[in-house]
Amino acid sequence: MKLGIVGLPNVGKSTLFNSLTKAGAESANYPFCTIDPNVGIVPVPDERLKLLAEFSHSKKVTPATVEFVDIAGLVKGASKGEGLGNQFLANIRECDAIVHVVRCFEDENIIHVDGSVDPLRDIETIVLELVFADLEVLERRIGKTAKTAKAGASKDAKKEYDWLLVLKKHLENGEQAITVDLGDDEANAFKRSLCLLTDKPVIYAANVSEDDLANDGADNPHVQKVRQMAADQNAEVFVISAAIEQEIAELDDEEKAEFLADLGVDKSGLDKLIAASYRILGLMSFLTTGEDETRAWTIPVNCKAPKAAGKIHTDFERGFIKAEVINYNMLLMAGSYAAAREKGLIRIEGKEYVVQDGDVILFRFNV
């Protein structure tokens, strides 16, 4: 999973990136301090792995990972070369979803590029730049496809040309590509292949002060506006304090838990963000465990057993025979694999089995 972090300058993007990844991206109180897109890979927190590793006496624990890409602060006109221009927009195209950091705190010591805190205006600024960048992509593609389509030599070209025109009109109306349904699976698959910026799921990170963190921004009018807008868009939103995340970044798990408890908070920003990412992308994890390794594998929700097996190795999918499945809680309660087998807790599932979050699976295959 790859997430691109975007937002206006000085909204807390790089501070958040630093705290999530501990990668040390430069952050300062002026625009464009992030000159290159910074990349950090973060393990997905999963308490189940620790418990299973202890259960199996595993030599190695391998969590699922998330790759974060910190994009330089965008400003009005970025798609036309303003600020650092659109050189960083290409990096967002490679991401599965966009994390849009929105400033929801007042601080006269931290300048705002537009002079005041207004999250909806800030979001509109970024979205318009993404729309303009997508329109450029569509216009180039339309130019390439037009001749072939009009000549009638290719039915596929004609279909693509028509789809491109629908998309272009939609974006020209100020709408995002993610909100248009082209009518059938083939057309929507074509839309996804274009990797349009506005076709990506969005997670809004409402960056608040420490005082607003404990009640999850309930009394912050800026946060309420972002939540309403996110609900209208079927987008995810979570409240975070980038400054607090920076403070706890270097703490160990026990110290971090104590620090958050003192603030009246039960989850870190990373936990909230990853949970939101899994929900909006329709992902979950199944688990494998043994003496050599305990590992989490990220798959789409409603994934069938052979496809899940292919996540481990293509041979597992190609030669799939069956899957031995047990929920991780039931396995831990049984005390051992042998006890779980004796009690009939381990199920034998075939090719049509839909893998569930938290399944511990042993695949049988033959190639």
C-alpha positions as CSV (number, residue, x, y, z in Angstrom):
1,M,0.0,0.0,0.0
2,K,1.4,3.4,-1.1
3,L,0.0,6.6,0.3
4,G,0.8,10.1,-1.0
5,I,0.7,12.9,1.6
6,V,-0.4,16.2,0.1
7,G,-1.5,19.7,1.2
8,L,-0.7,23.4,1.1
9,P,2.6,24.5,2.6
10,N,2.8,24.8,6.4
11,V,-0.2,22.6,7.1
12,G,1.9,20.0,8.9
13,K,2.6,17.6,6.1
14,S,6.3,17.0,6.6
15,T,5.9,17.1,10.4
16,L,3.4,14.3,10.1
17,F,5.6,12.4,7.6
18,N,8.5,12.7,9.9
19,S,6.6,11.4,12.9
20,L,5.0,8.5,10.9
21,T,8.2,7.3,9.3
22,K,11.0,8.8,11.5
23,A,12.7,9.5,8.2
24,G,13.8,13.0,9.1
25,A,12.4,14.9,6.2
26,E,13.2,18.5,6.5
27,S,10.4,20.6,7.9
28,A,10.4,24.3,8.5
29,N,8.1,27.3,8.8
30,Y,8.3,28.4,5.2
31,P,6.9,27.0,1.9
32,F,8.7,24.3,-0.2
33,C,11.1,23.0,2.4
34,T,10.4,19.6,1.0
35,I,12.4,19.8,-2.3
36,D,12.2,16.2,-3.2
37,P,9.4,13.7,-2.5
38,N,10.4,11.9,0.6
39,V,9.6,8.2,0.9
40,G,9.3,6.1,4.1
41,I,8.2,2.6,4.7
42,V,6.3,1.9,7.9
43,P,5.3,-1.4,9.5
44,V,1.5,-1.8,10.0
45,P,0.9,-2.1,13.8
46,D,-0.8,-5.4,14.4
47,E,-0.9,-6.8,18.0
48,R,-1.9,-10.2,16.5
49,L,1.5,-10.8,15.1
50,K,3.2,-10.4,18.5
51,L,0.8,-12.9,20.1
52,L,1.1,-15.4,17.3
53,A,4.9,-15.1,17.2
54,E,5.1,-15.9,20.9
55,F,2.6,-18.8,20.3
56,S,4.8,-20.3,17.5
57,H,8.2,-19.2,19.0
58,S,8.9,-17.6,15.6
59,K,12.4,-16.6,14.7
60,K,11.1,-13.7,12.6
61,V,8.1,-11.4,12.5
62,T,7.2,-9.7,9.3
63,P,4.3,-7.1,9.4
64,A,2.5,-5.7,6.5
65,T,3.9,-2.3,5.4
66,V,2.7,1.1,4.2
67,E,4.8,3.3,1.9
68,F,4.4,7.0,2.5
69,V,5.4,9.6,-0.1
70,D,5.6,13.2,1.2
71,I,4.9,15.6,-1.7
72,A,6.1,19.2,-1.6
73,G,3.4,21.8,-0.6
74,L,1.2,22.7,-3.5
75,V,-0.1,26.2,-4.2
76,K,-2.6,27.8,-6.6
77,G,-1.2,27.4,-10.1
78,A,0.9,24.3,-9.3
79,S,-0.5,22.5,-12.4
80,K,0.8,25.4,-14.5
81,G,4.2,25.6,-12.9
82,E,3.6,27.8,-9.9
83,G,5.6,27.2,-6.7
84,L,7.5,24.0,-7.4
85,G,5.1,23.3,-10.3
86,N,3.6,19.9,-11.1
87,Q,6.8,17.9,-11.0
88,F,5.6,16.2,-7.8
89,L,2.1,15.4,-9.1
90,A,3.6,12.5,-11.0
91,N,4.6,11.0,-7.7
92,I,1.0,11.0,-6.5
93,R,-0.1,9.1,-9.6
94,E,1.8,6.1,-8.4
95,C,0.0,6.0,-5.0
96,D,-3.0,3.9,-4.1
97,A,-4.7,6.8,-2.1
98,I,-4.1,10.4,-1.2
99,V,-3.7,11.6,2.4
100,H,-4.7,15.2,2.3
101,V,-3.4,17.1,5.4
102,V,-5.7,20.0,6.3
103,R,-4.8,22.7,8.8
104,C,-7.5,22.9,11.5
105,F,-5.5,24.8,14.2
106,E,-4.8,28.5,14.8
107,D,-1.2,29.6,15.5
108,E,0.0,33.1,14.7
109,N,3.6,31.9,14.8
110,I,3.0,29.6,11.8
111,I,2.2,31.5,8.6
112,H,-0.5,30.4,6.2
113,V,0.1,30.9,2.5
114,D,-3.4,32.4,2.1
115,G,-3.3,34.4,5.3
116,S,-6.0,32.6,7.3
117,V,-7.1,29.1,8.4
118,D,-9.9,27.9,6.2
119,P,-9.8,24.1,5.6
120,L,-12.5,24.0,2.9
121,R,-10.8,26.7,0.9
122,D,-7.5,24.9,1.3
123,I,-9.0,21.6,0.1
124,E,-10.6,23.3,-2.9
125,T,-7.2,24.8,-3.9
126,I,-5.5,21.4,-3.9
127,V,-8.4,19.6,-5.6
128,L,-8.6,22.2,-8.4
129,E,-4.8,21.8,-9.1
130,L,-5.3,18.0,-9.3
131,V,-8.3,18.5,-11.7
132,F,-6.3,20.8,-13.9
133,A,-3.4,18.3,-14.0
134,D,-5.8,15.5,-14.9
135,L,-7.4,17.6,-17.7
136,E,-3.9,18.0,-19.2
137,V,-3.5,14.2,-19.2
138,L,-6.9,13.7,-20.8
139,E,-6.3,16.3,-23.5
140,R,-3.1,14.7,-24.5
141,R,-4.7,11.2,-24.6
142,I,-7.7,12.6,-26.6
143,G,-5.3,14.1,-29.1
144,K,-3.6,10.7,-29.6
145,T,-6.9,8.8,-29.8
146,A,-9.0,11.2,-31.9
147,K,-7.6,10.3,-35.4
148,T,-7.9,6.5,-35.0
149,A,-11.3,6.9,-33.5
150,K,-12.7,9.1,-36.2
151,A,-11.3,7.0,-38.9
152,G,-13.3,4.1,-37.6
153,A,-10.4,1.7,-38.0
154,S,-10.6,0.5,-34.4
155,K,-13.7,-0.1,-32.2
156,D,-11.6,0.0,-29.1
157,A,-10.2,3.5,-30.1
158,K,-13.8,4.8,-30.6
159,K,-14.9,3.5,-27.2
160,E,-11.9,5.0,-25.5
161,Y,-12.4,8.3,-27.3
162,D,-16.0,8.5,-26.1
163,W,-15.0,7.6,-22.5
164,L,-12.3,10.3,-22.6
165,L,-14.7,12.9,-23.7
166,V,-17.1,12.0,-20.9
167,L,-14.3,12.3,-18.3
168,K,-13.1,15.6,-19.8
169,K,-16.5,17.1,-19.5
170,H,-16.9,15.8,-16.0
171,L,-13.6,17.4,-14.9
172,E,-14.3,20.7,-16.7
173,N,-17.4,21.0,-14.5
174,G,-15.1,21.0,-11.5
175,E,-15.9,17.4,-10.5
176,Q,-13.4,14.7,-9.6
177,A,-12.9,11.6,-11.7
178,I,-13.7,9.3,-8.8
179,T,-17.3,10.5,-8.9
180,V,-18.0,9.5,-12.5
181,D,-19.3,6.0,-13.4
182,L,-18.7,5.3,-17.0
183,G,-21.4,2.6,-17.1
184,D,-19.7,-0.8,-17.2
185,D,-16.7,-2.7,-15.9
186,E,-14.6,-2.3,-19.1
187,A,-15.1,1.4,-19.1
188,N,-14.3,1.9,-15.4
189,A,-11.2,-0.3,-15.8
190,F,-10.1,2.0,-18.6
191,K,-10.6,5.0,-16.3
192,R,-8.5,3.4,-13.6
193,S,-5.7,2.7,-16.1
194,L,-5.3,6.4,-16.7
195,C,-4.1,6.8,-13.1
196,L,-5.9,10.2,-12.8
197,L,-5.1,12.1,-9.6
198,T,-8.7,12.8,-8.8
199,D,-9.7,9.1,-9.3
200,K,-7.8,8.1,-6.1
201,P,-9.5,7.6,-2.8
202,V,-8.9,10.5,-0.3
203,I,-8.2,10.4,3.4
204,Y,-8.4,13.8,5.1
205,A,-6.0,14.3,8.0
206,A,-7.5,17.1,10.1
207,N,-4.4,18.5,11.9
208,V,-5.4,20.0,15.2
209,S,-3.8,21.4,18.4
210,E,-3.1,19.3,21.4
211,D,-6.2,20.7,23.1
212,D,-8.5,19.4,20.4
213,L,-7.0,15.9,20.3
214,A,-8.6,14.3,23.3
215,N,-12.2,14.9,22.1
216,D,-11.3,14.0,18.5
217,G,-11.9,17.6,17.4
218,A,-15.6,17.6,18.4
219,D,-15.4,21.2,19.5
220,N,-13.3,22.4,16.6
221,P,-15.5,24.1,13.9
222,H,-12.8,23.6,11.2
223,V,-12.9,19.8,11.9
224,Q,-16.6,19.7,11.7
225,K,-16.5,21.3,8.2
226,V,-14.0,18.8,7.0
227,R,-16.1,15.9,8.4
228,Q,-19.2,17.1,6.6
229,M,-17.4,17.5,3.3
230,A,-15.8,14.1,3.7
231,A,-19.2,12.5,4.4
232,D,-20.6,14.1,1.2
233,Q,-17.6,12.6,-0.8
234,N,-17.6,9.2,0.9
235,A,-14.0,10.0,1.9
236,E,-12.3,9.1,5.2
237,V,-11.3,11.7,7.8
238,F,-9.4,11.4,11.0
239,V,-8.1,13.9,13.6
240,I,-4.4,14.1,14.3
241,S,-2.0,16.4,16.0
242,A,1.2,16.4,13.9
243,A,3.0,18.2,16.8
244,I,2.0,15.4,19.2
245,E,2.9,12.7,16.7
246,Q,6.4,14.3,16.5
247,E,6.8,14.2,20.3
248,I,5.9,10.5,20.5
249,A,7.8,9.4,17.4
250,E,11.0,8.4,19.3
251,L,9.2,6.8,22.3
252,D,9.0,3.0,22.7
253,D,5.5,1.4,22.6
254,E,5.0,1.4,26.4
255,E,6.1,5.1,26.8
256,K,3.9,6.0,23.8
257,A,0.9,4.3,25.3
258,E,1.4,6.2,28.6
259,F,1.9,9.5,26.8
260,L,-1.3,9.1,24.8
261,A,-3.2,7.9,27.9
262,D,-2.2,11.1,29.7
263,L,-3.7,13.1,26.8
264,G,-6.9,11.0,26.9
265,V,-6.2,9.4,23.5
266,D,-6.2,5.7,22.9
267,K,-4.8,5.5,19.3
268,S,-1.8,7.1,17.7
269,G,-2.1,9.0,14.4
270,L,-0.4,6.2,12.6
271,D,-3.0,3.7,13.9
272,K,-5.9,6.0,12.8
273,L,-4.4,6.5,9.4
274,I,-3.7,2.9,8.7
275,A,-7.2,1.9,9.8
276,A,-8.7,4.6,7.5
277,S,-6.4,3.4,4.7
278,Y,-7.5,-0.2,5.0
279,R,-11.2,0.8,5.1
280,I,-11.1,3.2,2.1
281,L,-9.0,0.8,0.0
282,G,-11.0,-2.3,1.0
283,L,-8.1,-4.2,2.4
284,M,-7.5,-6.6,5.3
285,S,-4.9,-9.1,6.5
286,F,-4.6,-12.8,6.8
287,L,-1.8,-14.4,8.8
288,T,0.7,-17.2,8.5
289,T,2.7,-18.5,11.5
290,G,5.4,-21.1,12.3
291,E,8.8,-21.4,13.9
292,D,10.5,-19.7,11.0
293,E,8.2,-16.7,10.6
294,T,4.9,-15.1,11.6
295,R,3.7,-12.7,8.9
296,A,0.8,-10.5,7.9
297,W,-0.4,-10.5,4.3
298,T,-2.5,-7.6,2.9
299,I,-5.2,-8.6,0.5
300,P,-8.5,-7.1,-0.8
301,V,-11.7,-7.7,1.2
302,N,-13.7,-10.7,-0.4
303,C,-10.5,-12.2,-1.7
304,K,-10.8,-16.0,-2.4
305,A,-8.3,-18.5,-1.0
306,P,-6.3,-19.1,-4.3
307,K,-5.7,-15.4,-4.8
308,A,-4.6,-15.0,-1.2
309,A,-2.2,-17.9,-1.7
310,G,-0.8,-16.1,-4.7
311,K,0.1,-13.2,-2.5
312,I,2.7,-15.5,-0.9
313,H,3.9,-17.0,-4.1
314,T,2.4,-17.5,-7.6
315,D,3.0,-21.2,-7.4
316,F,0.7,-21.3,-4.4
317,E,-2.1,-19.9,-6.5
318,R,-1.4,-21.9,-9.6
319,G,-1.2,-25.2,-7.8
320,F,-3.7,-24.5,-5.0
321,I,-5.3,-27.6,-3.5
322,K,-6.8,-26.5,-0.2
323,A,-6.4,-24.1,2.7
324,E,-6.3,-25.1,6.4
325,V,-7.9,-22.2,8.2
326,I,-8.4,-21.1,11.8
327,N,-9.2,-17.7,13.3
328,Y,-6.1,-16.4,15.2
329,N,-8.1,-16.0,18.5
330,M,-9.3,-19.6,18.3
331,L,-5.8,-20.8,17.6
332,L,-4.4,-18.9,20.6
333,M,-7.2,-20.2,22.9
334,A,-6.5,-23.8,21.7
335,G,-2.9,-23.5,23.0
336,S,-1.4,-25.4,20.1
337,Y,-2.0,-26.5,16.5
338,A,-2.3,-30.1,17.7
339,A,-5.0,-29.1,20.3
340,A,-6.8,-27.1,17.6
341,R,-6.9,-30.1,15.3
342,E,-8.1,-32.4,18.0
343,K,-11.0,-30.0,18.8
344,G,-11.9,-29.8,15.1
345,L,-11.2,-26.0,15.0
346,I,-9.1,-26.1,11.9
347,R,-11.3,-26.0,8.8
348,I,-10.4,-27.4,5.3
349,E,-11.5,-24.8,2.7
350,G,-11.4,-25.0,-1.1
351,K,-11.1,-22.6,-4.0
352,E,-14.3,-20.7,-3.3
353,Y,-13.5,-19.8,0.3
354,V,-13.5,-16.1,1.0
355,V,-10.7,-15.3,3.3
356,Q,-11.6,-13.4,6.5
357,D,-9.6,-10.8,8.4
358,G,-7.5,-12.5,11.1
359,D,-7.5,-16.0,9.4
360,V,-4.4,-18.0,10.1
361,I,-3.9,-20.1,7.0
362,L,-1.7,-23.0,5.9
363,F,-1.9,-23.5,2.1
364,R,-1.6,-26.9,0.4
365,F,-0.5,-26.8,-3.2
366,N,1.1,-28.9,-5.9
367,V,2.8,-27.7,-9.1
